[in-house]
Amino acid sequence: MKKTMVLAMAMALGVTASAYAANPFSDVPAGHWAYDSVAKLAAAGVIDGYPDGQFDGDKLMTRYEMAQIVAKAMAKGANVDKLAAEFADELDTLGVRVAKLEKDSDAVKIAGQVRYSYADYSGDLNGYGNKLRSRIWVKGQVNDDWTYTAMLQNIQNFGNDEGDEKTDFQRAYVNGQLGGTKVEAGRLPLYLVNGNLYDTRADGIVATYGDKYKFTGFYVKPTDQDRNFAKFANDDTITAEYGKAYGAKIDGKIGSHVKTTLGYTVFEDGDAYYNQGWNGTDFNDTTKLNLDSDKIWNIGVEMDFGKDVTFTADYLKSDFDGFTGENGKHYKMDDDGLILGLSYKGAKASDPGSYGLYTKHYNQGRGTVIAHTMNGDYGTTGFKGYMVGMNYTFAKNIVGAIEWYDLESKAVGSDIGSKDLHTLWSQLVFTF
């Protein structure tokens, strides 16, 4: 260890041995393989040897002795970052300020992702989507128990002639432990029922307790909802959003291959508006409506068949059975949902050539969809159908995906008929 250290330190200091006095150690004579390096380090004040005047190059050093040498080398400007990290605790004990700063610099980590996506919409709703999304994550270590996470997002939408761009903070929250309870608070990601009920950001708090059986509770304000509840044949629409949401769930394992979940979620304090369609001049006569709360029970199971095949099933039951239009007519909607999924393997950003295949079957009423995780167009009144997809890692940290959605919106009375909703969606993601 001492021989390797001598050569590494001498190279890091980057000064020739001839600039220094002769080697002071009696056991390192001229002509020795380490003579020049030892002379250099001794003259620079990095190594002192032992009281008997010898270097003892074959003697094993203690971690404390090594930390002293590293500290002196750092003071001379040597680039010994790896050694400083390895002996950070000993350097702190020695009171080395530079080492403390080096250690603390690891407390802030930055990561990023760039995603280009293209979607082609066909069926009764024709069009396309063409976007570039850039995300920067910053994660800071507050202390041993708490971290802070922020995510800045920029979206450039090329889907129209003028284009548009938006940049905002999508995440800003703390994560830590209070006793045996994991806590997240702030603008955080909220993922409910495998993303089939809600999968986007929310402002609030989430707490989880347990290991084999995990109990989770949350209280949030949803910040990104599907606001169009219905669109009529005459272009009239009903838009709505909820003011708060809260709920709880329990997750557990049955053996080593089966996971189960049972949850209850409430969305309430909602505002809804009836917007009349085009009258030749503009869209006018917006009328405020009452939007009842939406209470949803869900139960789910996930089964692993070996390490490559996974089956999922989620059932949701909502008490939201429709809405009342401006004309006083009640439009009844389906109030339950069933999602079945099957996946094989999966692309990993760190493993070039890895890939995954996956498919899902959907049959969801409007009350079981607040902000869905899917990339396809699923309309405004509930939907049914299927999707198939594939992802593939082209090179390290470069992953592509393509998905096909064949969906049909659910009819609500004679005024709102069903629509065929087809989406061919693709993306290419770079992470760094």
N, C-alpha and C positions, 0 to 999 in steps of 0.2 A: 504493500500500500504506500509505503514511504517513497519507494523508487518512482512509482507512477506519479505521485503527488509532486515530487521535485520537478520532473520534466514538464508537467502540466502547468505548474505555477510559473516556471521560468518562461514558458512560451506566452502565457497570459500577460506577464509584465512587459514583454516586448522590448527589453533593453539588453544589449550585448554584454557578455561577461567582462569584456576588456575594459569596460568603463569603471570597474570596481577593483578594490584591493584584492590581494591574494586570499585564497580560501583559508579560513582560520582553523579549520578542524583537522586534528592530527590524524584521524582515521580516514581522511579523504585526500590522498596524495595526488600530486600532479600526474596526469596520465590516466587517472581513474575515469570511468565512463560518465560519472556524474559530476566531475570536478567543476566544469564551467557553470552548470546550473546551480550547484550548491554555492559556489562563490558569488554568483549573481544574487541569489536569494538572501545570503548572509549580509552582503553589502547593502542590500535594499532594506535590511531590518526585518525581513519577513520570517527568517528562522534564526534561532539563537543557539541551538545545540544544548548539551547538558553541562552541568557544573564541572565535570572532569575534562572539558574541552573537546569532547568527541561528538560526532554527529549521530552515531549509532543508526546507520541507514537500514539495518536489518531488524531493528526493534519495532514491534507493533506499537502504534500510538493509541492513546485513549481518545474518545470523541472530544473531550474537553481540550486536549492538546491540539487536535486537528482544527477545532473551532478557533483557537488562538491564531493559528497560522492563516486560516481563511480570513479572519478579521484584519490581520495586518496586510494581507494581499489586497483586500478590498480598499483599504485606506490608501494603498499605492496606485489604485485605479485599475487593478487587474479584473478581467472579465471572468468571474468565477460564480456566475448566477446559479448553476446547478449545485455547486458545493454549498453556496449560501442557503439555498432552499433545504438541502439535506440536513444542514447543521443549524437550522433556524432557531431551535429551542436553546441550544448551547450559546449561540451568538446573543440571543436576548438575555440570557443569564449574565453574559459578559458586559451587557449594557451597550452593545454595538447599535447605534442609531440607524446606520445604513441598512443593517440586516433587518431591523424592525420595519423600515419602510419597504424593503423588498418583499417581506412576508405579507405586509398589508396590501401590496399591489395585487396580490392574487385574490383579494376579497371582492374585486369587481371584475366581472366577466361580461364580454360583449359577444353576441352571436347574431347572425343575420340570415335572411332567406329572400330570394327573388323568385317569383312565380309568374310565368306567362300562361294564360289560359285562353282558350277559344271554345265557344259554344255555338252550335247551330240548332236553332229551334224550328221545328216543323209541325205539321198537323194543323190544328185550327189557330195556332199562334205562331206565325212565321217571324223570323228575325235571327239575329246573331249577337253574341257577346264577344268582346275582344279587349282583354284587360292585362295590365302589368301591375302586379302587387309586390311591393317591397316592404320588408319588416326588419326592424332592428330591435333585439332584446338586450336589455341591460339588467344584470343580476348582481346585487351587492350583498355582502355578508355583514349584517348588523352586529351580530355576536354569534356565539356557538349555537344558539337556539332559533334565531330569527334571520330571515333574509328579506330583501326588497326586490321586486321584479317589475320592470316597466317594458312596454312594447310600443314602439312608434311605427305607424303604418302609413304608407303612401300608396294610393291607387290611381293609376292613369287609365281612364276608360276611353278606348278608341272605337267604341261601338256607335258613335254618331259622327256627323260631319265636323262639328266643332270640337268634340272631345271635351272631357272634363277631368279634373284632378282634385284629389282630396288627401290631406295629411292630418292625422290626429293621433292622440294617445288612445290606443285600444286597451291597454292594460296598465295598471299602476296599483300594486297591492303588496301587502306584507304577508309573510308566511312564517309560522313558527309554532312553538309548543307552549301550552299553558298546562302544566302538570302532565298528564297523560293524554291531553287533547290537542290535536292538530288544528290550527286556526288559520284561515285566510280572510283578509279584510281589505276592502278597497274596490277598485274597478278590476274585477277578476273574471276568469273564464268560468262559465256555468254550463255544465254538460249533464242533461237530464234524459234518462231512458235511452242511453246509447246515441244521444243526439237526435232521436226521432221526435222528441217533444220540444227540446230547446238546446241550442248549441251556438252560443255567442257570448258576448260580454254582459256583465250585470254589475251594478253598484250595491255592495252590501257585505255580508259576512257568511262564511261557511265553516262549520266546526265538525270534526270527525273524531270519533273515539273507538278504540278497539283494535284487535289484530285479526284473529280468526273470523270473528263477526264484527263488522264495522258499522257503527251507527253514525249517520250524517244528518245534520240539520242545517237549514239555511234561511236567511231573510234578506231579500234583495229588491232592488228596483230594476226591472228589465230595461235595457237601453237600446235594443236593436230587434224589433219585432216585425212580423209580417203584418203590415197595417191594413192591407186590403182584405176584408172579410168576404166580400162578394161583389161581383160585377154583373149588372143586368144587361139584357140584350140592347137596351137603348143607351148604353154607356153610363147609366147611373151606377154609382158605387157606394159601398159602405166601408168606411175606414175606421179602424179602432186600435187602441193600445191600452195595456194595463199599467197601472201605477205602481203595483208592488206584487211580489210573489214570495211565498214561503212554503216550506215543506220539510219532509224527513224521509229517510230510507234506511234500510238495513241490508247489508251485503254479507253473504256467507259462502263457505265452501262445503260441498258434500264429497268427501274423498279428495282425490288429487286431480280429478278431471272435470268436475262440475261446479259451477258457480251459480248462485241464485241471488235475486234481489227482489225486494218488496218496497214500494214507495207510495207516498201521497204528496201531491203538490196542489197549491191553490194560487191562482192568478185572480187579482181583484183590483178594485178602485180603477175601473176602466172607463175610458171615454170613447164614444162612437159617434160617427157623423154620417149622415146621408147626403151624398153629393149628387145633385142632378146633372144629367149629361149635357152635351153640347146643344145650345138653343139657337145656333146661328151666329152668336156673338162670343159667348164664353160659357164656362161651366159656372153655374151660380146656384143660389138658394140652398146653401149648406145648412142642414138641420141637425141639431144635436139629439142623439138618441141615448136611451139607457142601455148599458152593457152589463149584463149580469156577470157575476164571478164564474170562474171555470175551475171546478174541483176535479182532479184526475187521480185515480188509483192506477198503479201499474205493477205488474209482476213479470219477472223475466228469468231466463235460464241461459247459461253459456256452457257448452260441452266441447271438450277437446278430445278429438280422436287421434291419438298420437301427438306428435309435435307439429304437424303440418295442416291438419284439417280442424276447423272450428265451426260449430253450429250455434246460432243464437236465435232466441224467440222472445219477443216482448208483446205483452197484451196490455192495452190501456182502456180504461173506462172513464168517460167524462160525463158530468151532469149538464154540459152545455149542449142543448138540443136545437139551437137555431137562434134566429133574431126576428125582430119585428120591423118591417119596413116603414117608410114614411106614410104609406097608404093604410097602415094599421094591420096589414096582413102579416101573419106569422109564417116565416119560412123555416121549416123543420129540417135539421141536418142530422146525419149519423153521429152517434155519440160514443163510438168505441173505435179501437184500432188494433191491428195485428201486423207485426213485422217479423218476417222470417229471413235469416241470413245464413249464408254458407261461404266460407273462405278457405283457400288453399295457399299455404305459404304466405309470402309478403315481401315486397321489395324493401331492402335495407340500404340506407344511404351510404353506409360504411362498407358495403359488400357488392362491388361491381358484378353484374351478371345475375344478381338475385332478382326474383320476380314474385308476383302474387296474382291469383285469380279470385274473383269474388262476385257474388250475386245476392240480390235481396228481392223479396216479394213484399209489397205494401198494400194495405187496405185500411186507410186512416180517415176517420171523420174529422171535421173542422176543429172540434174541441180538443183533439189530441195533437194538434200542430200549432205551436206558437212561433218558433223559429227553427226550421228543420236543418239538419246537417247536410242534406243532399245537394248535389250540383245541378240537378235537373229542374226544369220548370214544373211545379206541381199545382199551379192554379190557386184558387182562393176559397174553395168550398169543400175541401177534402178530396181525396184521390185514391186510386187503386191502380195496380200494375206491377211492373218489375224493372230491375236494372241489372246489367252485367258490366263488369269492369276488369281491367288488368293494369298492373303497374310493373315497372322494370327499371333497374339501376344501370344506366349506360356507362357511368364512370363514378368514381368516388364522389359522393355528395351531389350527384346529378341524377335525378329520378323523374321519369315520365309516367303519365297515366292516361288512359282513355276509357270512357264510360258511355254506355248507351242506356237511355231511359225511355220506356214505352209505358206511358201513364194515361189515365183518363180521369178527368175531374168528375166529381159526383154532382148529379143534377139536384136542384133544390126547387121544387115546384115547377110550374110551366114557364116562369119568367127567366129562370136561370138553368139552361140546359147543360148537359155534360159536354166536355171538349176533349179532343184527342191532343195529348201533350207529349211530343217527342223531342228528345234532346240528345245530341251527340256532343259530348264534352271532352276536352283534352287539356292537358297541362304539362309543363316542364318546369321543374323546381331545382334551383341551385341553393345549397346551404353553405354557410361559411362561419 
